[in-house]
Amino acid sequence: MKRYIELKESTIFGSNASASIMAEHNPELKSYYDILGSTKIKSLSYKEANLKKEVKKI
């Protein structure tokens, strides 16, 4: 998750494409990012268990 967010926020050419490839292999990455946003994910320490709990609250 941490790497996915780093790629999404990067301005380096090709980083967004790399993030898309990661999301194809693990669709939850994109879902969590779209629902919670990078700031919330960072505050939850990138831990999937915490992300799942937070998404259930919404």
CYANA upper distance limits for C-alpha pairs under 8 A (distance plus 0.5 A):
  1 MET  CA      5 ILE  CA      6.84
  1 MET  CA     29 LEU  CA      6.79
  1 MET  CA     46 TYR  CA      6.49
  2 LYS  CA      6 GLU  CA      6.76
  2 LYS  CA     42 LYS  CA      8.44
  2 LYS  CA     46 TYR  CA      6.65
  3 ARG  CA      7 LEU  CA      6.69
  4 TYR  CA      8 LYS  CA      6.67
  4 TYR  CA     19 ALA  CA      6.04
  4 TYR  CA     22 MET  CA      7.61
  4 TYR  CA     29 LEU  CA      7.75
  5 ILE  CA      9 GLU  CA      6.58
  5 ILE  CA     19 ALA  CA      8.49
  5 ILE  CA     33 TYR  CA      8.29
  5 ILE  CA     38 SER  CA      6.95
  6 GLU  CA     10 SER  CA      6.51
  7 LEU  CA     15 SER  CA      5.57
  7 LEU  CA     16 ASN  CA      6.52
  7 LEU  CA     18 SER  CA      7.54
  7 LEU  CA     19 ALA  CA      6.17
  8 LYS  CA     15 SER  CA      7.32
  8 LYS  CA     16 ASN  CA      6.04
  8 LYS  CA     19 ALA  CA      6.66
 10 SER  CA     15 SER  CA      6.87
 10 SER  CA     16 ASN  CA      8.10
 11 THR  CA     15 SER  CA      7.75
 14 GLY  CA     18 SER  CA      6.85
 15 SER  CA     19 ALA  CA      6.79
 16 ASN  CA     20 SER  CA      6.74
 17 ALA  CA     21 ILE  CA      6.84
 18 SER  CA     22 MET  CA      6.82
 19 ALA  CA     23 ALA  CA      6.71
 20 SER  CA     24 GLU  CA      6.76
 21 ILE  CA     25 HIS  CA      7.13
 22 MET  CA     26 ASN  CA      6.67
 22 MET  CA     29 LEU  CA      8.35
 23 ALA  CA     27 PRO  CA      5.33
 23 ALA  CA     28 GLU  CA      7.75
 23 ALA  CA     29 LEU  CA      6.23
 23 ALA  CA     30 LYS  CA      6.19
 26 ASN  CA     30 LYS  CA      8.44
 27 PRO  CA     31 SER  CA      7.00
 28 GLU  CA     32 TYR  CA      6.48
 29 LEU  CA     33 TYR  CA      6.65
 30 LYS  CA     34 ASP  CA      6.42
 31 SER  CA     35 ILE  CA      6.52
 32 TYR  CA     36 LEU  CA      6.14
 32 TYR  CA     37 GLY  CA      7.72
 32 TYR  CA     41 ILE  CA      8.36
 32 TYR  CA     51 LEU  CA      7.49
 32 TYR  CA     55 VAL  CA      8.07
 33 TYR  CA     37 GLY  CA      5.28
 33 TYR  CA     38 SER  CA      6.68
 33 TYR  CA     41 ILE  CA      7.97
 35 ILE  CA     55 VAL  CA      7.87
 36 LEU  CA     40 LYS  CA      6.27
 36 LEU  CA     41 ILE  CA      6.95
 36 LEU  CA     55 VAL  CA      7.91
 37 GLY  CA     41 ILE  CA      6.85
 38 SER  CA     42 LYS  CA      6.56
 39 THR  CA     43 SER  CA      6.75
 40 LYS  CA     44 LEU  CA      6.81
 41 ILE  CA     45 SER  CA      7.04
 41 ILE  CA     46 TYR  CA      5.95
 41 ILE  CA     51 LEU  CA      7.40
 42 LYS  CA     46 TYR  CA      6.11
 44 LEU  CA     50 ASN  CA      6.60
 44 LEU  CA     51 LEU  CA      7.38
 46 TYR  CA     50 ASN  CA      8.22
 46 TYR  CA     51 LEU  CA      7.82
 47 LYS  CA     51 LEU  CA      6.79
 48 GLU  CA     52 LYS  CA      6.58
 49 ALA  CA     53 LYS  CA      6.86
 50 ASN  CA     54 GLU  CA      6.72
 51 LEU  CA     55 VAL  CA      6.67
 52 LYS  CA     56 LYS  CA      6.76
 53 LYS  CA     57 LYS  CA      7.04
 54 GLU  CA     58 ILE  CA      7.36
